[in-house]
Amino acid sequence: MNDLIRIQKVETLSDDWYILKKTTFDYQRKDGSWQTQSRETYDRGNGATILLYNRERKTVILTRQFRFPAYINNHHGMLIETCAGLLDECAPEEAIRRETEEETGYRVHNVTRIFDAFMSPGSVTERVYFFVAEYDEDSHIDNGGGLRSDGEDIEVLELNFQQALHMIETGEIMDGKTIMLLQYALIHHLLD
């Protein structure tokens, strides 16, 4: 894959919820010398996220759910986020439609992929596929809330777009993917 990297050793440190590996490798520096390095990587699979918006009402659909990693990092743990989930071996478009129905109760057909991003590339392998889609009352098929079997207990929020943007400033919205999608909507005038 890359002539600048020579893998020396890969150790699986944990294979419980997801996979944590420690890899020792040689890296060729810009000056041509080789340096041995070691990194731990957390592989949880790739994911997708979507901003649902209603241009006429100037609203967005977000979710609120408990996130344990945020909780142990001096936060109450209840994060307001865009709908998201793992691909689970599906195409990104298929996965985000599934997640949208499970989490929000909305069925969307026309999703637009806007970009992909590595959210924490220093240690997490996950690539996130970002989408936007319009929703209306006809696309609301049930209450959502996520899958109990996956430990999900999701509250669905319909917020005024300007209110959601303000919640970034106040710290009520601290999730990176959500901030990115709300700013994308602002820059691209999705709710004008």
C-alpha positions in Angstrom: 0.0 0.0 0.0 2.7 2.5 1.0 6.4 2.1 0.4 7.1 4.4 3.3 5.7 1.8 5.8 7.0 -1.6 6.7 4.8 -3.5 9.2 6.9 -5.4 11.8 4.4 -6.8 14.3 0.6 -6.6 14.9 -0.8 -7.6 18.3 -4.5 -7.8 19.2 -4.9 -6.1 22.6 -8.7 -6.4 22.8 -11.4 -8.0 20.7 -14.5 -7.3 22.8 -16.7 -4.5 21.8 -14.5 -3.6 18.8 -10.8 -4.4 18.0 -7.9 -2.7 19.6 -4.5 -3.5 18.0 -0.9 -2.5 18.7 1.2 -2.3 15.5 5.0 -1.9 15.4 6.2 -0.6 12.1 9.1 1.1 10.4 8.4 4.5 8.9 10.6 6.2 6.3 11.1 9.9 7.2 11.4 12.8 4.8 15.2 12.7 5.1 15.2 9.0 4.0 16.0 7.5 7.4 13.9 4.7 8.9 12.3 5.1 12.3 10.6 2.3 14.3 7.3 3.4 15.7 4.4 1.8 17.6 0.7 2.8 17.5 -2.5 1.5 19.0 -5.5 1.6 16.7 -9.1 1.1 17.5 -11.1 -0.5 14.7 -14.9 -0.1 15.1 -15.8 -0.2 11.4 -16.8 2.6 9.2 -19.9 4.7 9.8 -22.3 7.2 8.3 -24.2 10.3 9.5 -26.9 12.4 8.2 -28.5 15.8 8.7 -32.2 15.7 8.1 -33.6 19.2 7.3 -36.9 20.7 6.3 -36.4 23.8 4.1 -40.0 25.1 4.4 -40.1 24.9 8.3 -36.3 25.7 8.6 -35.9 22.8 11.0 -33.5 19.9 11.5 -33.8 16.5 13.1 -31.2 15.7 15.7 -31.0 13.0 18.4 -30.0 13.0 22.1 -28.5 9.9 23.7 -26.1 8.9 26.4 -22.5 8.5 25.4 -20.3 6.9 28.1 -16.9 8.1 26.7 -18.2 11.7 27.0 -19.5 11.0 30.5 -16.1 9.8 31.8 -14.5 12.9 30.2 -16.2 15.4 32.6 -19.5 15.7 30.7 -23.1 14.7 31.7 -23.0 12.3 28.8 -26.2 13.3 27.0 -25.0 14.4 23.5 -27.1 16.0 20.9 -26.1 14.6 17.5 -27.0 13.9 14.0 -28.4 10.5 13.3 -25.4 8.1 12.7 -24.4 4.5 12.8 -22.0 1.8 11.6 -22.2 0.5 8.1 -22.3 -3.1 9.2 -21.0 -4.3 5.8 -23.7 -2.3 3.9 -23.1 0.5 1.4 -23.0 3.9 3.1 -26.3 5.0 1.5 -28.1 1.8 2.6 -26.7 2.0 6.1 -27.7 5.6 6.6 -31.3 5.0 5.4 -31.5 2.1 7.9 -30.1 4.1 10.8 -32.4 7.1 10.0 -35.5 4.9 10.3 -34.2 3.1 13.5 -33.1 6.2 15.3 -35.4 9.0 14.1 -38.5 7.3 12.7 -38.1 9.0 9.3 -37.9 7.2 6.0 -35.8 9.2 3.5 -35.3 8.1 -0.1 -33.1 10.9 -1.6 -29.9 11.1 0.4 -27.0 13.2 -0.8 -23.5 12.1 0.1 -21.5 15.3 0.7 -18.0 14.1 1.9 -16.1 11.5 3.9 -13.9 12.2 6.9 -11.6 10.5 9.4 -12.9 11.9 12.7 -10.0 10.8 15.0 -7.2 9.6 12.7 -4.6 9.5 15.5 -6.1 6.3 16.9 -9.4 5.3 15.4 -9.6 3.7 11.9 -13.2 4.8 11.3 -14.1 6.7 8.1 -17.4 8.5 8.4 -19.6 9.1 5.3 -21.6 12.4 5.6 -25.1 12.8 4.1 -27.9 15.3 4.0 -31.6 14.7 3.1 -34.8 16.6 3.3 -37.7 15.4 5.4 -41.4 16.2 5.7 -44.4 14.9 7.6 -45.0 12.2 5.0 -41.5 10.7 5.7 -42.3 10.3 9.4 -43.2 6.6 9.8 -42.8 6.0 13.6 -41.2 7.3 16.8 -37.7 6.1 16.2 -35.6 5.7 19.4 -33.1 3.2 18.2 -32.7 -0.5 18.9 -33.0 -1.6 22.5 -30.9 -4.7 21.7 -28.1 -2.3 20.8 -28.5 -0.4 24.1 -30.0 2.6 22.3 -32.4 4.9 24.1 -32.6 7.8 21.7 -34.7 11.0 22.0 -35.6 12.6 18.7 -35.4 16.4 18.5 -36.8 18.7 15.9 -35.1 22.0 16.3 -35.2 25.3 14.5 -32.0 25.6 12.4 -30.9 28.9 13.9 -31.4 27.4 17.4 -29.3 24.4 16.6 -26.5 26.7 15.3 -26.7 28.7 18.6 -26.4 25.5 20.6 -22.9 25.0 19.1 -21.9 28.4 20.6 -23.4 27.6 24.0 -21.8 24.2 24.1 -25.1 22.3 24.1 -24.0 20.7 20.9 -20.4 19.3 21.2 -20.4 16.4 18.8 -18.0 16.9 15.9 -20.0 15.3 13.1 -23.1 17.3 14.1 -21.2 20.6 14.1 -19.7 19.8 10.7 -23.1 19.0 9.2 -24.8 22.1 10.7 -22.0 24.3 9.3 -22.3 22.5 6.0 -26.0 23.4 5.9 -25.2 27.0 6.8 -22.4 27.4 4.2 -24.5 25.8 1.4 -27.7 27.6 2.3 -29.8 24.4 2.7 -32.3 26.2 4.9 -32.5 29.6 3.2 
